């Protein structure tokens, strides 16, 4: 039986800063990943994370269970969050109607 999770009852809103507890595939540990909540659905939360691809930081969307998220207060420049007076970068557009068609499997779903 799983222990109760304090974050399971948290109500997330679009724009909230979060830390996603990503379970590395094939490994017995979790990796904390900075995220921004973009949409909240019935059983999943659409988040935006920064990912290194070909030497560049890009922002990607993931659909994750809400109990894998924890509140975060520190801004992250790779996510376009304002730090030390810098201009904020606009988030990527979420295609209309995309999220309802995503899989409801246990782990995160790439978009």
C-alpha positions as CSV (number, residue, x, y, z in Angstrom):
1,X,0.0,0.0,0.0
2,X,1.3,3.5,-0.9
3,X,1.8,6.1,1.7
4,X,-0.5,9.2,1.3
5,X,1.1,11.9,-0.8
6,X,0.7,15.5,0.4
7,X,0.9,16.8,-3.2
8,X,-2.0,14.6,-4.4
9,X,-4.5,17.0,-2.8
10,X,-2.9,20.2,-4.1
11,X,-4.9,22.1,-6.6
12,X,-2.7,23.2,-9.5
13,X,-3.4,26.2,-11.8
14,X,-2.0,27.2,-15.1
15,X,1.2,29.2,-14.6
16,X,2.2,27.6,-11.3
17,X,5.8,26.7,-10.8
18,X,6.4,23.1,-10.0
19,X,9.1,20.4,-9.6
20,X,8.3,17.2,-11.5
21,X,9.6,14.0,-9.9
22,X,10.7,12.2,-13.0
23,X,11.4,8.5,-12.5
24,X,14.4,7.7,-14.8
25,X,13.5,4.7,-16.9
26,X,15.3,1.6,-15.7
27,X,16.8,3.3,-12.6
28,X,15.7,3.2,-9.0
29,X,15.7,7.0,-8.4
30,X,13.8,10.1,-9.3
31,X,15.2,13.2,-11.0
32,X,13.7,16.6,-9.9
33,X,12.8,18.6,-13.1
34,X,11.7,22.2,-13.0
35,X,8.3,22.7,-14.7
36,X,5.5,25.2,-15.3
37,X,1.9,24.1,-15.2
38,X,0.1,24.9,-18.5
39,X,-3.2,23.0,-18.2
40,X,-5.0,21.0,-15.6
41,X,-7.1,18.1,-16.6
42,X,-9.2,15.5,-14.7
43,X,-6.4,13.1,-13.9
44,X,-3.3,14.7,-15.5
45,X,-1.5,18.0,-15.5
46,X,0.1,19.4,-18.7
47,X,3.5,20.8,-17.8
48,X,6.3,22.5,-19.7
49,X,9.9,21.5,-19.0
50,X,13.3,22.5,-20.5
51,X,15.1,19.7,-22.3
52,X,18.6,19.8,-23.8
53,X,18.5,18.7,-27.5
54,X,21.5,18.9,-29.8
55,X,23.2,21.3,-27.4
56,X,20.3,23.7,-27.1
57,X,17.6,24.2,-24.4
58,X,14.1,23.6,-25.8
59,X,10.8,23.7,-24.0
60,X,8.7,20.6,-24.3
61,X,5.2,19.6,-23.0
62,X,4.6,16.6,-20.8
63,X,1.3,15.2,-19.4
64,X,2.0,13.9,-15.9
65,X,0.0,12.7,-12.8
66,X,-0.5,15.5,-10.3
67,X,1.0,13.5,-7.5
68,X,4.4,13.7,-9.3
69,X,4.5,17.5,-8.8
70,X,5.6,19.6,-5.9
71,X,5.6,23.4,-5.6
72,X,8.7,25.3,-6.7
73,X,9.7,28.9,-5.9
74,X,13.0,29.4,-7.7
75,X,12.8,30.8,-11.2
76,X,14.5,28.9,-14.0
77,X,15.9,30.8,-17.0
78,X,15.6,27.9,-19.4
79,X,11.8,28.0,-18.9
80,X,11.7,31.7,-19.7
81,X,11.0,32.8,-16.2
82,X,11.9,36.3,-15.3
83,X,15.2,36.5,-13.4
84,X,17.0,39.7,-12.4
85,X,14.9,42.0,-14.6
86,X,15.3,40.0,-17.8
87,X,12.3,39.9,-20.3
88,X,10.1,36.8,-20.1
89,X,9.9,34.5,-23.1
90,X,6.4,33.6,-24.2
91,X,5.4,29.9,-23.6
92,X,4.8,27.7,-26.7
93,X,1.3,27.5,-27.9
94,X,-0.7,24.4,-27.0
95,X,-2.6,23.1,-30.0
96,X,-6.4,23.3,-29.3
97,X,-7.9,19.9,-28.5
98,X,-4.5,18.1,-28.3
99,X,-4.5,17.2,-24.6
100,X,-7.8,15.2,-24.4
101,X,-6.4,12.7,-27.0
102,X,-3.3,11.8,-25.0
103,X,-2.8,8.5,-23.3
104,X,-3.7,8.0,-19.7
105,X,-0.8,5.6,-18.9
106,X,1.0,5.9,-15.5
107,X,4.1,7.8,-16.7
108,X,4.5,11.0,-18.5
109,X,3.4,11.4,-22.1
110,X,5.3,13.4,-24.6
111,X,3.3,15.8,-26.7
